Amino acid sequence: MKLFDLILGRKKKPQTLKDIHQRLADIIGQAIPEDWTKAWIKAQMHTGNAEFDFMYVQPANTTPVPFHDQASPFIGDIYKSFKAMREAFVQSGQPAWRSATFIVESNGRFVVEYGYD
């Protein structure tokens, strides 16, 4: 956002779902300290806060490894991203989901799974 826009009180362009997904993939790539084949962030949304699980799988192992400590510097961005994703659903007339899992493979493919219970 430009300084002129800040002074005039103009808002930043809303994030698209594509922007949000890209940001989450970037965070995963920055947070995991070694090679990985698949990683995910699961969010449980509550009023005013959320709980997160962070896991990844290494190339030579199928046992998921947590990356909570490595993700903690990004927790604000992660919360904002999941909150914006949820708001985008509601604004488009879809029901608000209670949980979402962003799953990404090291080749860039991703999927988002939503839970409504």
Secondary structure by P-SEA (a helix, b strand, c coil): ccaaaaaaccccccccaaaaaaaaaaaaaacccccccbbbbbbbccccccccccccccccccbbbbcccccccaaaaaaaaaaaaaaaaaaaccccccbbbbbbcccccbbbbbbcc
